[in-house]
Amino acid sequence: MGITKHQLVAAKAVLSESGFELTSRGEAFANASAAKLVFRKRAETLLQQFLERLDTVNSNPDYAYRVEGAVPFGSMLSRTERLGDVDIAKGHRGGISEVV
């Protein structure tokens, strides 16, 4: 996953104050991931399982929110056979129709 831009800026400031600097190789290492790539077929299976769980959640009146939509983005939209992760954007709305 790497580090956030905020964390990188903070790290650069600390290094600068101590007389060191972050090299491009150090920055690349900080942003590296040890996560294994996943094959597209597995990613598609995970996405399908996620969508099935959304149907379960949306059909249960005990949950406070409903998911209005979920769509994949990022590398899932490419033709790449090996993916780093499965990115999903979602929208939701309140689901309680009465006050108890």
NUDRENKE-307710 format. One line per 8 residues: their letters; for each residue z, y, x of N, C-alpha, C, O. Coordinates in nm, 2 decimals. Last residue first. Layout:
% residues N
a = Z Y X Z Y X Z Y X Z Y X  ... .
This chain:
% residues 100
vvesiggr = 1.59 0.44 -3.75 1.69 0.34 -3.80 1.83 0.40 -3.79 1.93 0.34 -3.82  1.30 0.59 -3.85 1.42 0.61 -3.78 1.53 0.51 -3.84 1.54 0.51 -3.96  0.97 0.46 -3.82 1.08 0.50 -3.90 1.21 0.51 -3.81 1.22 0.44 -3.71  0.78 0.39 -3.64 0.73 0.46 -3.76 0.85 0.51 -3.84 0.83 0.59 -3.94  0.72 0.37 -3.30 0.83 0.36 -3.40 0.79 0.45 -3.52 0.77 0.57 -3.51  0.54 0.41 -3.10 0.51 0.31 -3.20 0.62 0.30 -3.31 0.60 0.22 -3.40  0.37 0.66 -2.90 0.49 0.61 -2.97 0.46 0.51 -3.08 0.36 0.53 -3.15  0.11 0.54 -2.69 0.16 0.63 -2.79 0.29 0.57 -2.84 0.31 0.45 -2.83 .
hgkaidvd = -0.09 0.53 -2.38 0.00 0.47 -2.48 0.04 0.58 -2.58 0.02 0.70 -2.56  -0.33 0.40 -2.16 -0.29 0.51 -2.24 -0.19 0.45 -2.34 -0.21 0.33 -2.38  -0.40 0.31 -1.81 -0.36 0.28 -1.95 -0.32 0.41 -2.02 -0.28 0.50 -1.96  -0.58 0.16 -1.55 -0.53 0.28 -1.61 -0.50 0.25 -1.76 -0.58 0.17 -1.82  -0.54 -0.06 -1.29 -0.56 -0.05 -1.43 -0.50 0.08 -1.48 -0.39 0.11 -1.45  -0.65 -0.24 -1.00 -0.61 -0.11 -1.06 -0.64 -0.10 -1.21 -0.75 -0.14 -1.25  -0.56 -0.49 -0.81 -0.62 -0.47 -0.94 -0.57 -0.34 -1.00 -0.45 -0.34 -1.04  -0.65 -0.50 -0.45 -0.56 -0.50 -0.57 -0.64 -0.49 -0.70 -0.76 -0.48 -0.70 .
glretrsl = -0.86 -0.56 -0.28 -0.72 -0.54 -0.22 -0.62 -0.54 -0.33 -0.50 -0.57 -0.31  -1.09 -0.83 -0.32 -1.03 -0.70 -0.36 -0.89 -0.69 -0.30 -0.82 -0.78 -0.28  -1.40 -0.97 -0.26 -1.26 -0.97 -0.23 -1.20 -0.83 -0.25 -1.26 -0.74 -0.20  -1.65 -0.91 -0.36 -1.60 -1.04 -0.39 -1.45 -1.05 -0.36 -1.38 -1.12 -0.43  -1.78 -0.61 -0.50 -1.71 -0.67 -0.39 -1.64 -0.80 -0.44 -1.58 -0.81 -0.54  -1.89 -0.45 -0.68 -1.94 -0.58 -0.67 -1.88 -0.66 -0.56 -1.92 -0.78 -0.53  -1.65 -0.24 -0.85 -1.75 -0.27 -0.75 -1.80 -0.41 -0.76 -1.76 -0.48 -0.85  -1.44 -0.22 -1.02 -1.57 -0.17 -1.07 -1.68 -0.20 -0.97 -1.80 -0.18 -1.00 .
msgfpvag = -1.22 -0.29 -0.87 -1.26 -0.38 -0.98 -1.40 -0.34 -1.03 -1.47 -0.43 -1.09  -1.17 -0.08 -0.70 -1.25 -0.18 -0.65 -1.30 -0.28 -0.75 -1.39 -0.36 -0.73  -1.13 0.15 -0.97 -1.12 0.12 -0.83 -1.22 0.01 -0.79 -1.33 0.00 -0.84  -1.02 0.01 -1.28 -1.09 0.11 -1.20 -1.08 0.07 -1.06 -1.02 -0.03 -1.02  -0.99 -0.12 -1.62 -0.98 -0.13 -1.47 -1.06 -0.02 -1.41 -1.15 0.04 -1.46  -0.80 0.01 -1.89 -0.93 -0.01 -1.83 -0.91 -0.03 -1.68 -0.83 0.04 -1.62  -0.65 0.01 -2.20 -0.63 -0.02 -2.06 -0.77 -0.05 -2.00 -0.84 -0.14 -2.06  -0.51 0.17 -2.48 -0.62 0.13 -2.41 -0.58 0.10 -2.26 -0.49 0.16 -2.21 .
evryaydp = -0.27 0.20 -2.62 -0.39 0.23 -2.69 -0.51 0.18 -2.61 -0.62 0.16 -2.68  0.02 0.03 -2.65 -0.08 0.07 -2.55 -0.21 0.08 -2.62 -0.26 -0.01 -2.69  0.30 0.17 -2.81 0.18 0.09 -2.82 0.09 0.13 -2.71 0.07 0.25 -2.69  0.66 0.17 -2.80 0.53 0.22 -2.77 0.42 0.12 -2.79 0.45 0.00 -2.79  0.89 0.03 -2.86 0.89 0.17 -2.90 0.75 0.23 -2.88 0.72 0.33 -2.94  0.89 -0.30 -3.02 0.87 -0.21 -2.90 0.85 -0.07 -2.94 0.79 -0.04 -3.05  0.90 -0.43 -3.26 1.03 -0.39 -3.19 1.01 -0.30 -3.07 1.11 -0.24 -3.02  0.66 -0.51 -3.35 0.71 -0.39 -3.40 0.84 -0.34 -3.33 0.88 -0.23 -3.35 .
nsnvtdlr = 0.41 -0.65 -3.16 0.56 -0.66 -3.18 0.61 -0.53 -3.23 0.61 -0.43 -3.15  0.15 -0.61 -3.09 0.18 -0.68 -3.22 0.33 -0.69 -3.25 0.36 -0.74 -3.36  0.17 -0.51 -2.83 0.12 -0.42 -2.94 0.14 -0.48 -3.08 0.15 -0.41 -3.18  0.25 -0.73 -2.69 0.33 -0.62 -2.70 0.29 -0.53 -2.82 0.38 -0.49 -2.89  0.02 -0.90 -2.72 0.15 -0.94 -2.76 0.25 -0.83 -2.78 0.32 -0.82 -2.88  -0.18 -0.73 -2.60 -0.19 -0.77 -2.74 -0.06 -0.82 -2.80 -0.02 -0.78 -2.91  -0.08 -0.73 -2.34 -0.08 -0.61 -2.41 -0.09 -0.64 -2.56 -0.03 -0.57 -2.64  -0.12 -1.00 -2.26 0.02 -0.95 -2.28 0.02 -0.82 -2.36 0.12 -0.79 -2.43 .
elfqqllt = -0.40 -0.99 -2.25 -0.34 -1.07 -2.35 -0.19 -1.03 -2.37 -0.14 -1.03 -2.49  -0.43 -0.82 -2.03 -0.47 -0.78 -2.16 -0.42 -0.86 -2.27 -0.39 -0.81 -2.38  -0.32 -0.99 -1.83 -0.26 -0.86 -1.86 -0.30 -0.81 -2.00 -0.21 -0.77 -2.08  -0.51 -1.19 -1.83 -0.37 -1.22 -1.87 -0.29 -1.10 -1.90 -0.21 -1.10 -2.00  -0.73 -1.04 -1.74 -0.73 -1.11 -1.87 -0.59 -1.14 -1.92 -0.56 -1.12 -2.03  -0.64 -0.98 -1.48 -0.67 -0.87 -1.57 -0.67 -0.93 -1.72 -0.62 -0.87 -1.81  -0.62 -1.24 -1.37 -0.50 -1.15 -1.38 -0.52 -1.04 -1.48 -0.44 -1.01 -1.56  -0.90 -1.30 -1.37 -0.80 -1.38 -1.45 -0.67 -1.30 -1.47 -0.62 -1.30 -1.58 .
earkrfvl = -1.00 -1.11 -1.20 -1.04 -1.11 -1.34 -0.95 -1.19 -1.43 -0.92 -1.16 -1.54  -0.87 -1.20 -0.96 -0.84 -1.06 -1.02 -0.88 -1.05 -1.16 -0.81 -0.99 -1.24  -0.99 -1.44 -0.93 -0.85 -1.44 -0.95 -0.81 -1.30 -1.01 -0.73 -1.30 -1.10  -1.26 -1.36 -0.88 -1.23 -1.45 -1.00 -1.08 -1.45 -1.03 -1.05 -1.44 -1.15  -1.23 -1.20 -0.65 -1.27 -1.14 -0.78 -1.23 -1.23 -0.89 -1.18 -1.18 -0.99  -0.95 -1.28 -0.44 -1.09 -1.31 -0.48 -1.11 -1.25 -0.62 -1.02 -1.24 -0.70  -0.75 -1.05 -0.26 -0.76 -1.14 -0.37 -0.91 -1.16 -0.41 -0.99 -1.06 -0.41  -0.61 -1.00 0.06 -0.71 -0.97 -0.04 -0.71 -1.08 -0.14 -0.68 -1.20 -0.12 .
kaasanaf = -0.26 -0.96 0.13 -0.38 -1.04 0.13 -0.48 -0.99 0.03 -0.44 -0.95 -0.08  -0.10 -0.68 0.27 -0.13 -0.76 0.15 -0.26 -0.83 0.17 -0.35 -0.78 0.23  -0.04 -0.51 0.46 -0.03 -0.65 0.50 -0.06 -0.74 0.38 -0.06 -0.86 0.39  -0.21 -0.21 0.52 -0.15 -0.30 0.43 -0.15 -0.44 0.48 -0.25 -0.48 0.54  -0.19 0.12 0.68 -0.23 -0.02 0.67 -0.15 -0.10 0.57 -0.04 -0.07 0.54  -0.09 0.36 0.73 -0.16 0.34 0.60 -0.21 0.20 0.58 -0.27 0.17 0.48  0.01 0.34 0.98 0.11 0.38 0.87 0.04 0.35 0.74 0.12 0.32 0.64  -0.22 0.30 1.12 -0.12 0.19 1.12 -0.03 0.22 1.00 0.01 0.13 0.93 .
aegrstle = -0.34 0.55 1.10 -0.41 0.44 1.04 -0.31 0.32 1.03 -0.31 0.25 0.93  -0.15 0.70 1.25 -0.17 0.73 1.10 -0.24 0.61 1.03 -0.20 0.58 0.92  -0.19 0.59 1.50 -0.06 0.58 1.43 -0.07 0.60 1.29 0.00 0.53 1.21  -0.46 0.67 1.54 -0.43 0.53 1.54 -0.29 0.50 1.47 -0.27 0.41 1.40  -0.42 0.95 1.55 -0.50 0.89 1.44 -0.48 0.74 1.43 -0.48 0.69 1.32  -0.07 1.02 1.62 -0.22 1.00 1.66 -0.29 0.95 1.54 -0.23 0.90 1.44  0.17 1.25 1.58 0.12 1.13 1.52 -0.03 1.12 1.56 -0.11 1.21 1.52  0.37 1.36 1.86 0.27 1.38 1.76 0.22 1.25 1.71 0.21 1.15 1.78 .
fgseslva = 0.69 1.50 1.97 0.59 1.39 1.96 0.48 1.43 1.86 0.50 1.53 1.78  0.90 1.68 1.96 0.81 1.69 2.07 0.70 1.58 2.07 0.63 1.57 2.17  1.05 1.68 1.73 1.10 1.61 1.85 1.01 1.61 1.97 1.04 1.54 2.07  0.89 1.82 1.55 1.02 1.88 1.59 1.08 1.81 1.72 1.15 1.88 1.79  0.69 1.63 1.52 0.66 1.76 1.58 0.79 1.82 1.63 0.79 1.88 1.74  0.83 1.43 1.38 0.77 1.40 1.51 0.75 1.53 1.58 0.78 1.54 1.70  0.89 1.57 1.14 0.99 1.52 1.22 0.94 1.49 1.36 1.01 1.52 1.46  0.62 1.62 1.05 0.72 1.73 1.08 0.83 1.69 1.17 0.86 1.76 1.26 .
kaavlqhk = 0.52 1.37 1.01 0.46 1.45 1.11 0.55 1.57 1.15 0.56 1.61 1.26  0.69 1.28 0.80 0.69 1.21 0.93 0.63 1.30 1.04 0.68 1.31 1.15  0.60 1.46 0.60 0.74 1.46 0.64 0.75 1.39 0.78 0.82 1.45 0.87  0.34 1.37 0.57 0.36 1.51 0.61 0.51 1.52 0.66 0.53 1.59 0.76  0.39 1.11 0.48 0.31 1.13 0.60 0.34 1.27 0.66 0.36 1.29 0.77  0.51 1.15 0.24 0.59 1.08 0.34 0.52 1.10 0.48 0.59 1.12 0.58  0.30 1.27 0.10 0.43 1.34 0.12 0.51 1.28 0.23 0.56 1.35 0.32  0.12 1.06 0.08 0.08 1.18 0.16 0.21 1.26 0.19 0.22 1.32 0.30 .
tigm = 0.29 0.75 0.12 0.23 0.86 0.05 0.20 0.97 0.14 0.25 0.98 0.25  0.17 0.45 0.31 0.27 0.56 0.27 0.20 0.67 0.20 0.08 0.69 0.20  0.06 0.12 0.20 0.07 0.24 0.29 0.18 0.34 0.25 0.26 0.31 0.16  0.00 -0.12 0.08 0.00 0.00 0.00 0.00 0.12 0.09 -0.06 0.22 0.05 .
